[in-house]
Amino acid sequence: MLKKFRIARFDGDGIGPEIMREAVAVIKAAEQRVGGFYCEFESLAAGAQHYLQTGVAFPDDSRQAAHAADAIFLASLGLPDVLKPDGTEVQGDMIVLTRRDLDLYQGVRPVRLRPNVPSPLADVGTGIDLVVMREQSEGLFAAYQSSHIVKDQVYSDSMIITRRGSERICKAAFELALQRSESSGKKNPQVTCVDKSNNFQAMAFFRQIFNETANDYDAVSVNYSYIDAIMLHALQRPSSFDVLVLENMYGDILSDLTAGLVGGMGFAPSADIGDEHAMFQCAGGSAPDIAGKDVANPVAQIISGAMMLDWLGKRHNLNEAVEAASLIDSCVDKVLAAGYLTADAGGATGTVEFGNKVVEAIQAC
C-alpha cells in the first residue's frame, strides 16, 4: 500500500507559480519512478496578491491546513512594492509566523556548487559544499511584530538568545556534520560557530553553549569566526567550511552571501525544520520583473522538494522517499552537467524545459 503524504502547497507570488509547477512535476516523476509513496498537494492561498485582494496575507483556513499537513511546500512569496501599513513586506505574516507557530527552529541552507554552474569566484578551491544552520526561533527575529516604539521617534528591536534555543541548534549542527560525513565518506566533519562574541554578551553566551555542546561530539572538529570576518573568509576559502551555525539574522544574511558563490538564489534551496513539522522553500525572492517569461531558475525549488522528501522519508521510516530525494538531486546535476542552464547561470534553457529535462532524466534512470 502506498504511503500518502499530505502537502500544503503555496504557489506564492511573481515567479512562484512557475517554479512550483516544475518542482511538483519532478516530485511526481520521482514518486512514480521509485514507488512506495505519493504526495497529495493541497493548493492554499497566501502572499502579496492575496493581501491586495483581501487585506490578509495568510488567511486562517490556509494556516490551519498548513499546520495539519505532513509538510509545507512554499514557493517565492511577497512582492517588494506590496507593503503593510507599518512599512514591512507581507511575507513575514506567513513565513516568520509559521516558523514561530510550528517551532521550526532549524533553518537549513545547503550551499553546493553544482556541475557546470559558474561561480563569481576565480578560485573555488576543492569545491563549495557547506550548510548554513540558522537558529530560527529567537535572535533578532524574536522582535518580529514586537518592536518597542516611543512616540514614533525611537524604535527598538531586541536580539534574544536563550540556552534552550542555542543548545538545540548547536546540537542539530553537530548532528548534521556527522550525517554529512557518513553519507559522503568525507573525513573531518567540522562545525563553525559564527557570532559577534567580542562585542555582545548575548553572542558570548551563544559561543559558550556551542562549546558545551561540542564536548559531546569528539568526532567533530570546531572552528570559530566573527560574523564580519566570515563574510571575507567565505569569499577567500569557501571550500574550508562544512557546517556553520549562527543566530537568526546573521544566518539570514550569510545564507544569501554564500548562495551568491554557487550561482545565485536560483540555486539556493532551504528547509525550516522543527521536531514535529517542517516547511521547504526556495530561498530567493519572487522576482516579479521576470515572472511569466519562462526564464526563472527552478533548481532551488526542485531541490527544496527533494529535501522535503528526504525529511518525510526519514521521519516516517520510508526509504523510498529518501531514495526519491537522492534521485532528484542527482538528476538535477545530470541536467546541469549536460549544459542545460537557465539565464541566471548564463544559459538559454527556459523554466519549463529545465523541469522537463529533469523529469526525463528521472524516467531514464
N, C-alpha and C positions, 0 to 999 in steps of 0.2 A: 504494500500500500504506500502510495506517495505521501511524503510529509508536506503539508501545506504551511507556507509562511505568509502571514498577513502583513502586507507592506503599506504603510501610509505614504502616498506619493504626492509630492508638492512640485508642480512644474515650474513655479516661480515666475520671474519677470524677464524681459529682454530676451537673451539667448536661451534662457532656462528651458522652455518647451522643446527647443531644437536638440539640445544636448541630452535632455532626459529621454526623448524619443529613441535616440541611438543607444543609450545605456540600457533601456528596458529591452530593446531588441536583442542586444548582446546577451543580457541575462537570460532571456527566453531561449536563445540558441544554446547557451551553456547548459541550462537545465534539461533541455531535450537531448543534448549530446551525452550527458553524464547519467541522467535519470536519478530516481530516488527522492525527488522533491519538486515542488513548483512554487512559484511566488504569485500570490494573488494581490494585485496592486489596486488600491483604492485611491482614486484621484480626489484630492481635497483642496479647498480654497485657502489661499493666504498670499500676502505680498502687497506690493505697491499698487498694482492695478486694482486689486480688490479693495484696498484702502480708498482709492479715488472714487470707486463706485459706491462704497458703503460707509466709509468713515472708520472701518475696522480692518486692521491688518491681519489679525489672526482670530477668526470667529470661534465661538465656544464649541460648536459642533466639530470643527476641524481639530481643535485642541483635544477634545475628548477621544476622537477616533485615533489621533496620533498616539496618545498615551496608552491606548488599549492595543495597539498594533504590536507585532513581533519586532518590527524595526521601522524607522522613519527614513525615507529616501527623499532628499531635498535637492533641487537644482538651484541655480543662481536666483537670489531673492533681493528685491529692492530696486529702486531707481534713484539716481543721485538728485534728481530735481523734485522728488516727492518727499516732503518733509512734514513732520508733525508740528504743532504749534510751538513746541519748545526748541525747534531748530534741528532736531535729530532725525535720522532716517528711520523708516518704519520697520526694517527687517529685524531689529532687536526685539520687537514685540513677539516675534516668533522664535528667532534663533536663541537669543540670550535667555529669554524666559523659559523656553523648553529645556535648555541646559540646566537652569535653576530648578524647574519643577520636577524634572526626572533625575536630578543629581548626576548629570553627565560630566563628571569631574576630569575625565581624561580627554584632552584634545590631542589626538594622534595625527601628526602631519608628516607622512613619508616624503622624503626628498631623494629621488633617484634619477640620475642622468640616463635616459633610455637610448637604445640604439639609434644612431643616425640623427639624433636631436642636437642641434648646435647649442653650445654654451657660450655666454659672453666672455668667459674666462679663456685666456690663451693657453693656460696650463691647468688641467683638472687633476693632475697627479695620477693616482691609480683609479680614479673614477669617483663619482659622488653618490653615496648611498648612506643616508643618515635619516634619523627621525627626530623631529621636534616634538617633545612631550610637554604640552601646555596645561598647567593646572587651571581648571575652568569653573570652580565653584566659588572662588573668592578673588584675591588680588584686587586690582583697581576696578575690575568689573563688578565687584560687590557693591559698588556705588550706583549701579545702573538703576535709574528711577528713584534714587535716594540722595541726590545732591543736597548739600546744605546751602541754602541761599539766604543772603542777608539783603533784603530790600532792593533786589536787582542790582546790587553794587558789588557783592562778593559771592563767588561760587566756590564750593569746596567739595571735592570728591576724594574719599579716603581709600587707601590701599589696606586691605585686611589680609593678614597672614595668620593662620591658626596651626596648632600642632596637628590636629586631625587631617586638615587639608594637605599639609606638607608631607605628612607621613604616607598617606595613601598614594599621592602622585609620585613620590620618590620610589616607593615600593614598586609601583607599576612600571616605572622607568627601568629599574634594575631587572625586573622580570622580563620586560621586553628585550633588553640587551641579551639575556640568556637565551630567549627564544630565537632571536635573530642568529645568534651564534650556532645554536643547534640546527636550525633549518638550513643554513648556508654553509656550515662547516668552517665558518670564519673563526679564527682564533682571536684571543684577547678582546672579548667584549668590553665595552667602555661606556660609562655614563659621565657626562659633563654637567656639572652644576653651573648654571648661568644666573647671576644675580648682581646686585649692587651693594654687597655687604660692607664695602669700605666706607659707605656713607649713611646707610639706613639700618636701624636696628631691626626692623622687620625682615630685611634681607639677610642680616647676620643670623637671625633666628631660623630662616629658611635653610641657610647653609648648615647650621647646627643640626637640624633634623636630617638633612641629607647625609651628613657624616655619621649620625647614629644609625641610619638605615644601611649605609654602606658596610657597617660592621657585620651585617648578616649575609653579605654577598662577597665572600673571599675570592670567588672566581671572576669577579668583575672589577676591572681597574677603574679608578676615578680620576676625574680631571676637573678643573675649575676655570671659570672665565667671568669677568665682569661683562655686563650687557653691552657696554660701549666697545670693549675690546673684541667681543665675539663678532661684531659687525666687520671688523678688519680681518680677523683670523678666518672667518667663513669665506672671505674672498681670497685670502692668501693660500690657505691649505684646507680646502673643504674635505679632501679625502681622509683627513686625520680624525674626523668626528664620526661617532656611531650614534648614540642616543644623547640628546640634550634635554635637560629638564629645567623648567623655569616657570615663573609667575605668569599670570593670565595675560596681562597687557604686553609684557616682554615677549611672550610666546606668540602673540598675535602679530607683532612687528617682525620678529625673526623668521617666522614661517614664510612671510611674504618675500623677505630678502633671499632666503635660501631657494624658494621656488624660482626666483629670477635666475639662479645659477644653472637651472636644469631645463630652461626653455620657456619659463614664464608660468603664469597662473593656469594656463590651459593644461599644464602637466602636474597640477597640484591637487591631489585628492585629499580627503580628510575624513576623520571619524571622531564623533563625540560619544564617548563610552562611559557608562556607569556600571554599577553592579547588576542592575536588572534591565536596563534599557540602553538603546544606542540610536544615534542619528548619523547619517552618512551624506556627504555633500561635496561637490567641488568647492575648492577654497576661493575661487575667483568671483568677480562681480558679474553683474547681469549684462554688461557691455551693450547697452541699447543702441549704440551707434552702428553695430554690425548685425543687429537682430534681423532675421528674415532674409539674410543674404547668402545663406549656406556657406559661410566661411568660418563659423565658430569651431573651436577645437573641442571635441567631445571626450578626449582622453581622460581628463580629470574626473568627469562624471562617470565614465565607464569603470575606471579603476576604483572609484568610491563604491560603485556597485559590487565590484569584486571583494572589496574589504567588508561590505555588508554580508555577502555570502560566507566569507571566512568566519566572521563573528557568529553568524547564525549557526553554521556548522559546528563550531567548537562549543557553543552554548548548548546546543541540542544533541551533541554527540553524533552528528550526521556527517560521516566522511565524504559523502557525495557532494555536499555543499562546499566543503573545503576544497575538494578536487576541482569543482567548477570554478571556484575563485582563482585557483592556480592556473587553470586552463585559460581563463580570460586574460590574466596578466601576461602569460607567455604569448598568447596570440596577438595582443596589442604590440608587444615587442617585435613579433614577426612582421606585422604590417608596417611598423616604423622602419625596421631594418630593410624592408623591400623598397623603401623610398617614398612611401605614401605619407607626406607631411602636409599639414594644414598651413594656412597663410602665416600664422604667427610664428611658425618654425621655418619659414622661407619656402614653403611648398605651394602646390596648387590643388591639393586634394580638398574637396568640399566636405562639409559635415556629414551629409548622407553617404557619400562614397566611402568615407573612412569607416563609418559604422558598418556599412555593407561588407567592407573588406575584412573587418574583424569577425563578423558573422560567418563569412566564407571560410576563414582560417579555422574557426571553431568546428565547423561542419566537416572540414577536411582532415581533422585530427583523428 
